[in-house]
Amino acid sequence: MRVERSFAFTDLCGFTGYTHRCGDDSARDVLTEFRTLLRTVVDEHGIRVAKWLGDGAMVVSVDADVMMAAVTELHVRHFESGNVLAIRTGLTVGHVIVFEGDDYIGSTVNLAARLCDAGRPDDILTPAATLDGLIMAVPFTKLGPLIVPGFEQPVDVVRVVHAHANRPNRPQVILAQ
């Protein structure tokens, strides 16, 4: 069965290194804080965590505008919480296959995961086409074509601008030539 859904993959940047430097107990505390906030935000927006992925999660929504609002709010609230690690997110919208009733398969899901991987601290990366389907106005910065592992053609990507998206000295994503 094919359905249209919005997906966001989000994770804590540098979690493995933090765990190595600060120990398992401290890492558990950082992860607990992140998961608690994520649960709160998704509950407030009526969307859900589809699966936990160690220091990250896959979030799913039937409404792209709601997903975008939730993700931007998550980033702002996470930054304001003072968590020692930043987060990054890849967000996509498209048709997928519902697999075994509770999982999703398709390039839309894969692209969200890869954009999360490509992001830097505080990034929300999404294909430019995602913004075309939104009702809400979303400030963004064009990044241009991004080479995404597993995808034959570069993807036209934008960075969603939120309250803490433009901190000084942020590393940039590597764009296709």
C-alpha positions in Angstrom: 0.0 0.0 0.0 1.4 3.4 -1.0 0.7 6.5 1.1 2.0 10.1 1.2 3.8 10.9 4.4 6.3 13.4 5.8 9.5 12.0 7.4 12.1 13.6 9.6 15.2 11.9 10.8 16.9 13.8 13.6 19.9 13.0 15.7 22.3 14.3 18.3 25.5 15.5 16.6 28.7 14.1 18.0 27.0 11.6 20.3 29.6 8.9 19.9 32.5 11.2 20.6 30.7 12.6 23.6 30.0 9.2 25.0 33.7 8.3 24.6 34.9 11.6 26.3 32.3 11.9 29.0 31.1 8.3 29.7 28.0 6.3 29.4 26.2 7.8 32.3 26.5 11.4 31.0 25.6 10.2 27.5 22.5 8.5 28.9 21.5 11.8 30.5 22.0 13.8 27.3 20.0 11.2 25.3 17.2 11.1 27.9 16.8 14.9 27.7 16.7 14.8 23.9 14.1 12.0 23.8 11.9 13.6 26.4 11.9 16.9 24.4 11.2 15.0 21.1 8.3 13.1 22.7 6.9 16.4 24.0 7.1 18.2 20.7 5.7 15.3 18.6 2.8 14.9 21.1 2.0 18.6 20.9 1.8 18.4 17.1 -0.1 15.2 16.8 2.6 13.3 15.0 4.7 10.3 16.1 8.1 8.8 16.5 8.0 5.9 14.2 11.2 4.4 15.5 14.1 5.3 17.8 17.6 4.9 16.3 20.1 5.1 19.1 20.8 8.8 19.5 18.2 9.7 16.9 14.7 9.0 15.7 12.5 8.7 12.6 9.4 10.9 12.9 6.3 10.5 10.6 3.4 12.8 9.9 0.5 12.8 7.4 0.8 16.6 7.1 3.9 18.3 5.8 3.2 21.6 7.4 2.7 20.1 10.8 6.0 18.2 10.4 7.9 21.4 9.4 6.4 23.2 12.4 7.3 20.4 14.8 10.9 20.1 13.5 11.6 23.8 13.6 10.1 24.0 17.1 12.2 21.0 18.2 15.4 22.7 17.0 14.6 26.0 18.8 13.5 24.3 22.0 16.5 21.9 22.0 18.9 24.8 21.6 17.2 26.8 24.3 17.3 23.7 26.6 21.1 24.1 26.8 21.7 20.5 25.8 25.5 20.1 25.3 25.0 18.5 21.8 23.3 20.1 18.9 20.8 18.2 16.7 20.4 18.0 12.9 17.4 16.9 10.8 16.6 15.7 7.3 13.0 16.2 6.3 11.2 14.9 3.2 7.7 14.4 1.8 6.5 11.8 -0.7 4.9 8.5 -1.4 6.2 5.4 0.4 5.2 1.8 0.9 3.7 0.8 4.2 5.6 -2.3 5.2 4.2 -4.9 7.6 1.8 -2.3 8.9 4.2 -0.2 10.9 7.2 0.6 8.8 7.9 2.6 5.6 10.0 1.8 2.6 11.0 4.1 -0.3 13.3 6.7 -1.5 11.4 9.4 0.4 12.4 7.7 3.7 16.0 7.1 2.5 16.5 10.6 1.4 15.4 12.0 4.8 17.9 9.8 6.5 20.7 10.8 4.1 19.9 14.5 4.5 20.1 14.2 8.3 23.5 12.5 7.9 24.7 15.3 5.6 23.6 18.0 8.0 25.8 20.0 10.3 24.8 21.0 13.9 21.5 22.9 13.9 20.7 22.1 10.3 17.3 21.2 9.0 17.9 20.1 5.4 15.1 19.3 2.9 14.7 19.1 -0.8 13.7 22.4 -2.3 10.6 20.8 -3.7 9.3 20.1 -0.2 8.8 23.8 0.3 6.6 24.0 -2.8 4.0 21.8 -1.2 3.8 23.7 2.1 1.0 26.1 3.0 3.1 27.9 5.6 5.9 30.2 4.6 9.3 28.8 5.6 12.5 30.9 5.5 15.3 29.0 3.9 18.8 29.3 2.4 19.4 27.6 -1.0 22.3 25.2 -0.8 22.0 23.9 -4.4 22.6 20.4 -5.6 23.8 18.0 -3.0 25.4 14.6 -3.8 23.4 12.1 -1.7 24.8 8.6 -1.2 22.5 6.1 -2.9 20.9 8.6 -5.2 22.0 8.8 -8.8 21.3 12.5 -9.3 22.2 15.4 -7.0 19.3 16.7 -5.0 18.4 20.4 -4.9 18.6 21.1 -1.1 17.7 24.0 1.1 18.5 24.7 4.7 15.5 25.8 6.7 16.3 28.9 8.7 15.1 28.9 12.4 16.0 31.0 15.4 19.4 29.3 16.0 20.3 28.2 12.4 22.9 30.8 11.8 25.3 30.5 14.7 28.8 31.8 13.8 31.5 29.4 12.7 29.0 26.7 11.6 30.6 24.2 9.2 28.9 24.0 5.7 27.6 21.0 3.8 29.6 19.9 0.8 27.7 20.6 -2.4 27.9 18.9 -5.8 30.1 20.6 -8.3 
